[in-house]
Structures are given as structure tokens and as C-alpha cells.
Amino acid sequence: MNNLTQNKNYLSPTGFRVTIDSTQFANLEYFCTHASIPTVSLAEIATPFRKNQDFTPGDRIDYGTFDMKFMVSENMENYIELLNWMRNNAEVNQYKTSDITLHILSSNNNPNRKVRFVNAFPTSMGSLDFHTQNTDVEYLTLEASFRYTYFEFVT
């Protein structure tokens, strides 16, 4: 049993931080409150044989979107950063991607793993809902989705 894990601590859902190109998107990474490692799926190929349906692994891996949620700053700088990124990408001459890194922290809040999303760009941003019916102040958060070429674990 040489491959049994030596570290018996569980992965904490609160131990993370996100970095993007901080010269362009410093407010997006600073206010991030939620990020998720996307789904990964491998297509299968149906191979019928003697009245049975067998399956073999396909040759294409599909990655889900990288989704993050962030608190919107009072002056909306991070909202505007994301909106401008999407607008600039809609113009042919302004296409911009950026690597996004999800830093996963250990139970002692030390860097443990990094997941890099290569050539990422935003594909959607959620709505901001203003209303006067709340009795408690709930600060606005925004959900954003990103597509990327692939993701990898880096050291």
C-alpha cells in the first residue's frame, strides 16, 4: 500500500484564491468569493457487438466552464473590468485571453496546489439585482463564466 495518502486532512472549501493578470483585472481577483474546478468529461464511442452495446473511451475531453463569483465593489470597478474585457473581445482587433490561476490552500492556509486555466476569456456575466425589500444588507455579487483551452495542475 505505497500509494496510500499520508496527509489525512480534508480539502477545505474556503481555502482558495484566484489570480488573473493583476495589471488588467486586479479588482476581479481581489473580490472573488467563489470559484469551482469545472467538470471534465470523456466522450464514449458505442461499439455494438452480438446484440450487446459496449462502450470504448473516445478521443476528446470536454471541459466545462470555469465559474467564479465575486463581490461587486461600491464603485463597480470589478464589474466594469469584466464588462470591458467582454466588449473588447467582441471587437475583432481587441481579442484578449489571460491565464487564470486558482490557488488551493492547505488546512494551514499555505499554498498547496495551483490550477491554471490557459487562454481564458469571459463568456457570460450575471445580473445585478437592486431592490429595497431586504431587511438586512446583502452586498451584491456577480457570477461570471469563462472558457479556456484546457486546465492543468502546476507547481
Secondary structure, DSSP 8 states (H G I E B T S, - for coil): -TTS-S------TT-EEEE--HHHHHHHHHTEEEEE---EEEEEEEEEETTEEEEEEEEEEEE--EEEEEE--TT-HHHHHHHHHHHHHHSGGG---EEEEEEEE-TTS-EEEEEEEEEEEEEEE------S--SS----EEEEEEE-SEEEEE-
